[in-house]
Amino acid sequence: MRAAVGLLAVVAAGSISYNVLQHQRHADLSVRLAVASRPRPPPSEKEVLRLFYEQWIPLQKPTVWQNRWLGVGTLQNPFDVWVTQEILFEVRPDFIVETGTWYGGSAAVFSTILEQINPDARIISIDVEDHAGEAKKLPIVQKRVDFLLGSSTDPKIVSEVKARVAGKKVVVILDSLHNKDHVLAELEAYAPIVNVGSYLIVQDTFVNGHPAWPSYGPGPHEAVQTFLLKRSDFVVDKSRERLMFTFSVDGWLKRVR
Ligand SMILES: C[S@@+](CC[C@H](N)C(=O)[O-])C[C@H]1O[C@@H](n2cnc3c(N)ncnc32)[C@H](O)[C@@H]1O
């Protein structure tokens, strides 16, 4: 008899703790449902941009990495190409100096645009390697682009460029080696050839957490920050980020004096 009563007590206690547990689970679920159905504030622009980078630029995705211009591979962000076209139209440069040729697709893009803006304009495109064989077959590239083989920071290349563009209107686009020291050296080398009112465009400043690829290490964004600390002749033109999805976060530098 005593054993039966004991057993009943154990079963009852078990049933009570089961009921308490179930009750707790229901309560948790209702709280979660209430939170989920609450209207969420819209994501900030920064968050939208972070999500865009997360979805758009992983190397294994067939997004920007497969872009072609007139059949030639180019690593340009189409939003930035649009804005660069606006700058080129406003500045009407005689020269674009581009560091980082790769396949020559970006030189092909810019020469196509320049064709409509300044019939005498030329592009100087610099790279340590020559992979631009396909681009060099394009008539527009043959007509407008001079390729220089060597490092963009090699003093011989820098003086060659300076001699060619002396006294001309110049837009500079940096897209070569994306580490801080190299980009800073490029900024210092090529800033003097950018005339007042023109632009020095630093590409891929979004890395190292600005806002993507947080573990990249000091890159173009850090170079820009250090460059601007020391001088007042360039300012960041945030209006050039109006399309939001830019690879040049804080990288559209306008020469103002
Ligand atoms: C991001 S890719 C350029 C992409 C090209 N502008 C486009 O949009 O299609 C970078 C290029 O920089 C070149 N590069 C690396 N170090 C360099 C240096 N010190 N000077 C010039 N180019 C360099 C690489 O060989 C590579 O072709």
The ligand as a MOL file (V3000), in Angstrom:
LIG
                    3D

  0  0  0     0  0            999 V3000
M  V30 BEGIN CTAB
M  V30 COUNTS 27 29 0 0 0
M  V30 BEGIN ATOM
M  V30 1 C 41.6290 44.6350 -59.4290 0
M  V30 2 S 42.7090 44.2790 -60.7690 0 CHG=1
M  V30 3 C 42.3590 45.6050 -61.8850 0
M  V30 4 C 40.9980 45.4840 -62.4670 0
M  V30 5 C 40.7180 46.4000 -63.6220 0
M  V30 6 N 40.9320 47.7980 -63.2980 0
M  V30 7 C 39.2610 46.1980 -64.0210 0
M  V30 8 O 38.4060 46.9240 -63.4930 0
M  V30 9 O 38.9870 45.3070 -64.8040 0 CHG=-1
M  V30 10 C 44.2340 44.6770 -60.0830 0
M  V30 11 C 45.4100 44.6670 -61.0350 0
M  V30 12 O 46.4820 45.3540 -60.3870 0
M  V30 13 C 47.6800 44.7910 -60.8260 0
M  V30 14 N 48.7690 45.1680 -59.9040 0
M  V30 15 C 49.1940 44.5590 -58.7830 0
M  V30 16 N 50.2120 45.2110 -58.2490 0
M  V30 17 C 50.4530 46.2850 -59.0410 0
M  V30 18 C 51.3730 47.3580 -59.0090 0
M  V30 19 N 52.3050 47.4690 -58.0470 0
M  V30 20 N 51.3140 48.3000 -59.9810 0
M  V30 21 C 50.3950 48.2100 -60.9630 0
M  V30 22 N 49.4960 47.2150 -61.0420 0
M  V30 23 C 49.5150 46.2710 -60.1020 0
M  V30 24 C 47.3930 43.2960 -60.9000 0
M  V30 25 O 48.3190 42.6710 -61.7700 0
M  V30 26 C 45.9520 43.2890 -61.4100 0
M  V30 27 O 45.9050 43.1140 -62.8000 0
M  V30 END ATOM
M  V30 BEGIN BOND
M  V30 1 1 1 2
M  V30 2 1 2 3
M  V30 3 1 2 10
M  V30 4 1 3 4
M  V30 5 1 4 5
M  V30 6 1 5 6
M  V30 7 1 5 7
M  V30 8 2 7 8
M  V30 9 1 7 9
M  V30 10 1 10 11
M  V30 11 1 11 12
M  V30 12 1 11 26
M  V30 13 1 12 13
M  V30 14 1 13 14
M  V30 15 1 13 24
M  V30 16 1 14 15
M  V30 17 1 14 23
M  V30 18 2 15 16
M  V30 19 1 16 17
M  V30 20 1 17 18
M  V30 21 2 17 23
M  V30 22 1 18 19
M  V30 23 2 18 20
M  V30 24 1 20 21
M  V30 25 2 21 22
M  V30 26 1 22 23
M  V30 27 1 24 25
M  V30 28 1 24 26
M  V30 29 1 26 27
M  V30 END BOND
M  V30 END CTAB
M  END
